């Protein structure tokens, strides 16, 4: 039938046309002397799945709403300057990619959490290779899921906690990967609240005002191979369950109220292969149960582990405790935690049968640390001869410290 | 007085004790820096040694020297020399030579290991200054004890007891009172109790200058507030000075009254 032939052809071509329109989505160039010189304007003209190439230059724009699936890619790190007027990017659509932009001057507000990039109720987004400076909040993910925050550099200049924001904040989000970011000089480097199934890996979070990483009410999260250095108070993990913390480094969180890691109301977590180096307190534990501490290194901390109270059925196995002022501080006489097969640098026992395990149990709690827990003022006797003498006598025959708090199988050599 | 000072000083140097003391510190300094190359960490370890050993050595040395040179002292007393200058001369001779051994013995290895280029130089000089003060204080105290006791055994006993009291027992009593009165605000009390004992005062002065002071927490903050200011620092130096002068006054008084 000749009449119906073209019609038939058209039906055949329809999916082809749609497909080509997807693949040959339009690319928009944005630059100072192009046809389009504003990001905001170009977004409103673009069709879904188009690509915006933002060329090198300075764009003084804020409140840029990305409400359709777009790829916005910077070429040669164009500067988007918010001029301290408010939020800069707001993503409300799924499938948005932001790549290679240099965003500066986010407006500081005491009523709104202005962010350099805010993602609201979106899925499958990708934020990568961004540089954020002079910010309030950096990347703020709100009720979003299945996205990736990859290789961004966030440098804040936070001075006071009340007028600074967090580097990367996740709020009611899930299934997000935060990889290889560098966060520095913000209030909390990375902050999670009500966010589950998040992976945080290979980030560096340093010199933040409060915490390098902060968990609140977030379960089933994993963080591995991150470095937290010189933050106000290290990493705080609070009110969360099933968190896995592996191969992270906590360094130089040093100060009168600082610690490497704070655990508060954490249950069923795994903490293994981490390095805690030169923190005032390596791990501060409060009300945390059923946690496995395996193969961690505690090096040169003030207190390696400080147990404040209500911690039951925790297992400490195969850790290295090297040259800490106090290995463990404990405030009750009751002990339900297991210490087994750790290496303690101040262990002085012997190994007659040469099986690599000391024949005499090691008691990690010094009398001094017990006394300090009871009467904090006594810390002024730190490093006095008298304290060394009574520590020694307590170690020989424990009277005040929990009798069963001991490592019955201390290692003779450092676990490598 | 200067002549006697010089005589005592050279006497000690000739008797090789100063050398032994000097070599001890030299070895200590080198070994510490050899074991960990970090100057500021070595300062911490050194502090432990200094606040225990310097008072002990000062005490023993002072008593020993006084009893040993007794005959010579009697000979001098027969000469027309003021009593106070005889004893003060001997005192400064002993304390001076001990201090010199300390400063050179520790100074040489640290300078060789690049102290001048590190920022630990202030901590280190504070360490030496408190060390010198402790030497002067404890030699002075031991001279007073020795001059008040004819019996050598008794004199030695008292001197060692004094060291034991200030280095160990005092802290024990301090700790006990802190625990007994834990219901009360103790900050001022612990501050005062620390200042009253020269060993504790030196320990805290050095500790506060080091990183480790972060361990002191809340109490440390109060101490820092006090010692961190110029006034606090001057007060603590004044207390150390007072501790040095009081035994000297005692020595003069005793020397003037004693019937040889």
Interface residues (C-beta under 8 A of the other chain):
Chain A: X254 X255 X256 X257 X258 X280 X302 X303 X325 X371 X374 X375 X376 X377 X378 X379 X380 X381 X382 X383 X384 X385 X386 X387 X389
Chain B: X47 X48 X51 X52 X167 X168 X169 X171 X172 X174 X175 X178 X179 X182 X186 X187 X190 X194 X200 X203 X204 X207 X211 X212 X214 X215 X216 X217 X218 X219 X220 X221 X223
